[in-house]
Amino acid sequence: MQRSFLPLILIAVLAPFLSTSDCMNDGASGAERIQQKPTPQTSLPASIKLTIEVEEMPGFDKAGSFWEAGYEIRLVDWRTIVERTKSGADLADAGIPLIQSSFSHKLLAGKENRRLLVTLPVKDDLFQRLQNQKDNPQSFSLRSSVRLYDAQLDRNYTFKVDRVWQIKLFPEGDAHISIKIKPDGAFSVFGPMPKTLPPGYTVVGTSPRDQF
């Protein structure tokens, strides 16, 4: 059995109603603590973009390699994230759905087939909710199931990629998740990581564990 490392990371901002000892997590993912209050959102990007990319894979150029996924992104009040995390409740149905879809990519030698880009225009209800960050901080929740087949390794990979992130930490609206498969068969999933981490952040991931 191969050992793999799947560092599922929850990037979290501590809202005013939390103490500095609160530690957030999203179940299978890691957690992050912060020791400062959020500041009002002064401007909004034209769109929210999420990129999920297979950055490393031994069988990129091999016929038969592919990756596919089903995914959903929801807009969730940060207060709900806090409450459900503390109670151990699932986040699957939290908030309002923004997009739900799936894809299947083959011919992975082309970089465009190793990347999924989801774009959500900031308008209507999404604009109104994000504009009210001071009074009601918002977060995005990604729930996805990914399957890859590496023809060089002759191996299937099936795993969850669930994430929560806040617009406050991604003022440009861009979030990126990286998937890497190593020549020995180990894999990792990392992100999204903001460009700048405010003082006081400690990012915590899960421990290495068997996935298959």
VMD Tcl script that draws the C-alpha trace (Angstrom):
set ca {
  {0.00 0.00 0.00}
  {1.40 3.36 -1.03}
  {1.55 6.15 1.49}
  {0.32 9.48 0.29}
  {0.14 12.93 1.75}
  {-3.05 14.87 1.23}
  {-2.65 18.19 3.07}
  {-6.20 19.46 3.05}
  {-5.96 23.04 4.23}
  {-8.62 25.35 5.56}
  {-7.62 28.99 5.27}
  {-9.60 30.79 7.95}
  {-9.92 34.30 9.36}
  {-10.94 34.56 12.99}
  {-14.14 36.59 13.17}
  {-14.79 38.98 16.08}
  {-17.02 36.44 17.85}
  {-14.19 33.88 18.20}
  {-11.46 33.76 20.81}
  {-7.81 33.32 19.82}
  {-7.91 29.76 21.13}
  {-10.50 28.62 18.55}
  {-9.05 26.23 15.99}
  {-11.00 25.76 12.76}
  {-11.12 22.67 10.60}
  {-13.33 21.29 7.85}
  {-13.31 17.62 8.76}
  {-10.75 15.93 6.53}
  {-8.92 19.17 5.91}
  {-6.51 21.07 8.15}
  {-7.09 24.25 10.12}
  {-5.73 27.68 10.68}
  {-5.80 30.10 13.57}
  {-5.37 33.85 13.55}
  {-5.10 36.46 16.25}
  {-6.57 39.53 14.61}
  {-9.99 40.81 13.58}
  {-11.02 41.11 9.93}
  {-11.11 44.48 8.24}
  {-13.93 45.67 5.98}
  {-13.81 44.65 2.33}
  {-13.20 47.92 0.47}
  {-13.28 46.65 -3.11}
  {-14.35 43.56 -4.97}
  {-12.85 41.78 -7.99}
  {-14.90 41.49 -11.17}
  {-14.97 37.72 -10.76}
  {-14.01 34.91 -8.42}
  {-11.68 32.40 -10.06}
  {-10.73 28.94 -8.86}
  {-8.04 26.95 -10.65}
  {-7.47 23.25 -9.96}
  {-4.35 22.03 -11.74}
  {-2.51 18.73 -12.07}
  {1.02 20.13 -11.90}
  {2.98 16.87 -11.73}
  {2.11 13.42 -13.11}
  {4.53 10.81 -14.53}
  {2.12 9.72 -17.27}
  {1.27 13.13 -18.76}
  {2.40 12.02 -22.22}
  {1.06 8.48 -22.06}
  {-2.07 7.51 -24.00}
  {-4.85 6.55 -21.64}
  {-4.01 8.97 -18.83}
  {-6.95 11.13 -17.76}
  {-8.48 13.09 -14.91}
  {-12.07 13.90 -14.11}
  {-14.04 15.45 -11.28}
  {-17.44 16.52 -10.07}
  {-17.51 19.70 -8.02}
  {-19.73 22.25 -6.30}
  {-18.92 25.72 -4.99}
  {-21.19 27.35 -2.40}
  {-21.23 30.77 -0.75}
  {-21.41 30.36 3.03}
  {-21.68 32.81 5.92}
  {-18.46 32.59 7.92}
  {-20.57 32.34 11.07}
  {-22.07 29.12 9.70}
  {-18.59 27.69 9.03}
  {-17.66 28.42 12.64}
  {-20.84 26.92 14.09}
  {-20.76 23.76 12.00}
  {-17.06 23.21 12.56}
  {-17.44 23.49 16.33}
  {-20.38 21.07 16.33}
  {-18.71 18.64 13.93}
  {-21.54 19.01 11.40}
  {-20.97 18.50 7.67}
  {-20.58 21.57 5.46}
  {-21.98 19.90 2.34}
  {-25.34 21.70 2.32}
  {-24.21 24.94 3.98}
  {-24.88 28.26 2.26}
  {-26.16 28.79 -1.26}
  {-24.94 26.96 -4.38}
  {-23.07 29.05 -6.95}
  {-22.06 26.35 -9.43}
  {-22.25 22.58 -9.74}
  {-20.63 20.75 -12.62}
  {-18.24 18.02 -13.75}
  {-15.58 17.47 -16.39}
  {-13.36 14.82 -17.95}
  {-10.00 15.59 -19.56}
  {-7.80 13.31 -21.66}
  {-4.68 13.94 -23.78}
  {-2.90 15.42 -20.77}
  {0.23 16.37 -22.67}
  {-1.45 19.73 -23.27}
  {-1.36 21.95 -20.18}
  {-4.86 23.24 -20.88}
  {-6.19 19.71 -20.30}
  {-4.48 19.50 -16.92}
  {-6.20 22.61 -15.60}
  {-9.76 23.40 -14.55}
  {-10.67 27.09 -14.36}
  {-13.97 28.05 -12.73}
  {-15.03 31.71 -13.09}
  {-17.87 33.23 -11.07}
  {-18.83 36.80 -12.05}
  {-19.29 39.03 -9.02}
  {-22.78 40.39 -9.64}
  {-26.35 40.24 -8.34}
  {-26.67 38.26 -5.08}
  {-22.96 37.36 -4.97}
  {-22.03 41.03 -5.26}
  {-24.45 42.03 -2.51}
  {-23.21 39.35 -0.13}
  {-19.53 40.09 -0.71}
  {-20.12 43.83 -0.40}
  {-21.39 43.28 3.12}
  {-18.19 41.71 4.45}
  {-17.98 44.01 7.47}
  {-21.31 42.91 8.92}
  {-21.47 39.36 7.58}
  {-18.14 37.83 6.43}
  {-18.48 35.32 3.62}
  {-16.56 32.25 2.54}
  {-16.49 29.89 -0.41}
  {-16.86 26.15 0.09}
  {-15.56 23.73 -2.54}
  {-16.73 20.10 -2.38}
  {-15.27 17.86 -5.06}
  {-14.39 14.27 -5.90}
  {-11.40 13.75 -8.21}
  {-10.33 10.69 -10.16}
  {-7.05 10.40 -12.08}
  {-5.47 7.56 -14.01}
  {-1.73 7.59 -14.66}
  {-0.99 5.29 -17.59}
  {2.74 5.20 -16.85}
  {2.17 4.05 -13.28}
  {-0.95 2.07 -14.34}
  {-2.67 3.40 -11.28}
  {-6.01 5.00 -10.43}
  {-6.36 7.78 -7.85}
  {-9.67 8.72 -6.29}
  {-9.92 11.32 -3.52}
  {-11.83 14.31 -2.19}
  {-10.70 17.91 -2.57}
  {-12.77 19.96 -0.12}
  {-11.73 23.52 0.73}
  {-13.00 26.67 2.43}
  {-11.54 30.11 1.70}
  {-12.51 33.75 2.28}
  {-12.51 36.66 -0.14}
  {-10.64 38.73 2.47}
  {-7.51 36.65 1.92}
  {-7.89 36.64 -1.86}
  {-8.59 40.30 -2.73}
  {-7.90 39.66 -6.42}
  {-10.43 36.83 -6.40}
  {-7.97 34.14 -7.58}
  {-7.56 30.84 -5.71}
  {-5.34 27.98 -6.88}
  {-5.24 24.30 -5.90}
  {-2.31 22.12 -6.98}
  {-2.36 18.33 -7.45}
  {0.96 16.48 -7.75}
  {1.66 12.80 -8.41}
  {5.24 11.72 -7.80}
  {7.19 9.03 -9.70}
  {6.89 6.74 -6.65}
  {3.09 7.03 -6.77}
  {2.68 9.34 -3.77}
  {0.41 12.32 -4.30}
  {-0.39 15.63 -2.65}
  {-3.05 18.32 -2.90}
  {-2.16 21.85 -1.78}
  {-3.99 25.15 -1.58}
  {-5.57 27.53 -1.99}
  {-2.88 29.68 -0.40}
  {-3.17 33.49 -0.33}
  {-0.25 35.50 -1.64}
  {0.19 37.26 1.70}
  {-0.39 35.70 5.12}
  {-1.13 38.24 7.88}
  {0.90 37.97 11.09}
  {-0.38 35.32 13.46}
  {-1.30 32.64 10.91}
  {-0.43 29.02 11.52}
  {-1.38 26.65 8.71}
  {-1.98 23.11 9.89}
  {-2.41 20.09 7.59}
  {-3.40 16.49 8.16}
  {-0.94 13.78 9.05}
  {0.31 11.45 6.31}
  {-2.05 8.52 5.88}
  {-2.92 5.67 3.56}
  {-5.30 6.65 0.77}
  {-5.57 3.40 -1.15}
}
mol new
graphics top color blue
foreach p $ca { graphics top sphere $p radius 0.5 }
foreach p [lrange $ca 0 end-1] q [lrange $ca 1 end] { graphics top cylinder $p $q radius 0.2 }
display resetview
